[in-house]
Amino acid sequence: MRRVVAALVLAVVLLWLASLAAVFAAARRDAAAPADAIVVLGAAQYDGRPSPVFRARLDHAVELFRRGLAPRVVVTGGTGTGDTVSEATVGRRYLLAAGLPESAVDAESAGRSSAPSLRAAAVRVRAAGGARVILVSDGFHMLRLEFLAHRFGLAAVGSPAPESPITSNSRRELGYLLAESVKAPAALLFAR
């Protein structure tokens, strides 16, 4: 009986380590390629101003758009408790102020977390006749987002925001990587 329990524990540990390695690899891989849209995952906003993490994501989307990798940008993110404006609206305003054309930027405020936000963005992208997207978020988030995007009918590649304050703080980033090593397989198996 002890051998069976030991084998099960070892198997769980090895699967978790494999997941952690996959999350880490996705976090360091920028696979940006021509697509139908760039989808920016929302993050906190403060009184209509994007947080430093959100700003890094938005700035990266501007750079990808200016490189001509996609003709439109979809910014996601709902309205948080106590907020009067959604993350998506704040992100759209930021992108317009950065010089992106109004016709090229959509705000998708339907979700307050990754899965519902990405699901709503997928509906919007597919309704416009697209399916290929570049996902922009923090690196630790990429593997789970790619799993979710696939589940919602998108062909997705990740392009992590290189200037995110999370990436520059290794202790903080490690916490997110460890959490995603559990969240990513859960998204693969259970997300709807």
C-alpha positions in Angstrom: 0.0 0.0 0.0 2.9 2.4 0.8 4.3 1.9 -2.6 1.0 2.7 -4.3 0.7 5.9 -2.2 4.3 6.8 -2.9 3.8 6.2 -6.6 0.7 8.4 -6.7 2.5 11.2 -4.8 5.4 11.0 -7.1 3.1 11.1 -10.2 1.3 14.2 -8.9 4.6 16.0 -8.1 5.9 15.1 -11.6 2.8 16.4 -13.3 2.9 19.6 -11.3 6.6 20.1 -12.2 5.7 19.5 -15.8 2.9 22.1 -15.6 5.2 24.6 -13.9 7.8 24.1 -16.6 5.1 24.7 -19.3 3.9 27.8 -17.6 7.4 29.1 -17.3 8.2 28.4 -21.0 5.0 30.1 -22.2 5.8 33.1 -20.0 9.2 33.6 -21.8 7.9 32.9 -25.3 6.7 35.8 -27.6 5.0 34.1 -30.5 3.4 37.2 -32.0 2.5 36.6 -35.6 0.0 38.1 -38.1 -3.5 37.7 -36.7 -7.1 39.0 -37.0 -6.9 40.8 -33.7 -4.9 41.6 -30.7 -6.7 40.7 -27.4 -5.5 42.6 -24.3 -6.5 41.1 -21.0 -7.6 43.8 -18.6 -5.9 44.6 -15.2 -6.6 47.1 -12.5 -7.4 50.7 -13.3 -7.5 53.6 -10.9 -10.0 56.4 -11.4 -9.8 56.0 -15.2 -6.0 55.5 -15.3 -4.5 52.1 -16.1 -2.4 50.5 -13.4 1.3 50.0 -14.2 0.6 46.4 -15.1 -2.3 47.3 -17.4 -0.3 50.1 -19.0 2.5 47.7 -19.8 0.0 45.4 -21.6 -1.6 48.3 -23.5 1.8 49.7 -24.5 2.8 46.3 -25.8 -0.5 46.1 -27.8 0.3 49.5 -29.4 3.7 48.2 -30.4 2.2 45.0 -32.0 -0.5 47.1 -33.8 2.1 49.5 -35.2 4.1 46.5 -36.4 1.1 45.7 -38.5 0.5 42.3 -36.9 -3.3 42.8 -36.6 -5.9 45.3 -37.9 -7.7 45.7 -34.6 -7.3 45.5 -30.8 -9.9 44.2 -28.4 -9.4 45.3 -24.8 -11.2 43.2 -22.1 -12.0 43.8 -18.5 -15.2 44.5 -16.6 -16.1 47.0 -13.9 -14.7 46.3 -10.5 -16.5 46.8 -7.2 -16.7 50.5 -6.5 -15.5 51.5 -10.0 -17.6 53.6 -12.3 -15.8 52.6 -15.5 -14.7 49.2 -16.9 -11.1 48.2 -17.4 -11.9 47.7 -21.1 -13.2 51.3 -21.4 -10.1 52.7 -19.7 -7.9 50.6 -21.9 -9.7 51.7 -25.1 -9.3 55.4 -24.1 -5.6 54.8 -23.4 -5.1 53.2 -26.9 -6.9 56.0 -28.6 -4.8 58.6 -26.8 -1.7 56.6 -28.0 -2.9 57.3 -31.6 -4.6 54.1 -32.6 -7.6 54.7 -34.9 -11.0 54.6 -33.2 -12.3 52.1 -35.7 -9.5 49.7 -34.8 -10.1 49.5 -31.0 -12.9 47.7 -29.3 -13.8 47.5 -25.6 -15.2 44.2 -24.3 -16.4 44.8 -20.7 -18.4 41.6 -20.3 -16.1 39.7 -18.0 -14.4 40.4 -14.7 -12.0 37.5 -14.9 -9.9 35.8 -17.6 -12.4 33.1 -18.8 -15.5 35.3 -19.2 -13.4 38.1 -20.7 -11.8 35.9 -23.2 -15.1 34.1 -24.1 -16.7 37.5 -24.8 -13.6 38.6 -26.9 -13.8 35.4 -28.8 -17.5 36.0 -29.7 -16.5 39.5 -30.9 -13.6 38.3 -33.0 -15.5 35.5 -34.6 -18.5 37.8 -35.3 -16.1 39.9 -37.3 -15.0 36.9 -39.3 -11.7 36.3 -37.5 -10.2 33.4 -35.5 -6.5 34.1 -35.1 -5.5 36.3 -32.2 -2.4 37.5 -30.3 -3.0 37.4 -26.6 -1.4 40.2 -24.6 -1.1 39.9 -20.8 1.7 39.1 -18.3 3.9 36.1 -19.2 2.7 34.0 -16.3 -0.8 34.1 -17.7 0.0 33.0 -21.3 -0.4 29.2 -21.1 -3.9 29.4 -19.4 -5.0 32.1 -21.8 -4.0 29.9 -24.8 -5.9 26.9 -23.4 -9.0 29.1 -22.9 -8.8 30.7 -26.3 -8.6 27.3 -27.9 -11.6 26.2 -25.9 -13.5 29.3 -27.2 -12.7 28.6 -30.8 -9.7 30.9 -31.4 -6.3 30.1 -32.8 -4.1 32.0 -30.3 -0.5 32.9 -29.7 0.8 34.7 -26.7 2.9 37.8 -26.6 3.7 38.8 -23.0 4.1 42.4 -22.0 7.9 42.7 -21.7 7.8 45.9 -19.5 5.4 44.6 -16.9 6.3 45.4 -13.3 5.5 41.9 -12.4 8.3 40.5 -14.7 10.9 42.8 -13.1 10.1 41.5 -9.6 11.2 37.9 -9.5 9.7 37.1 -6.1 6.3 38.5 -7.2 6.5 36.7 -10.5 7.4 33.4 -8.9 4.1 33.5 -6.9 2.1 34.0 -10.1 4.0 31.3 -11.9 3.3 28.8 -9.0 -0.4 29.7 -9.0 -0.7 29.3 -12.8 1.0 25.9 -12.5 -2.3 24.8 -11.0 -4.7 27.2 -12.8 -3.5 26.3 -16.3 -4.2 22.6 -16.1 -7.6 23.4 -14.4 -8.4 25.6 -17.4 -7.4 22.9 -19.8 -9.6 20.3 -18.1 -12.6 22.3 -16.8 -13.1 25.7 -18.5 -16.3 26.2 -20.4 
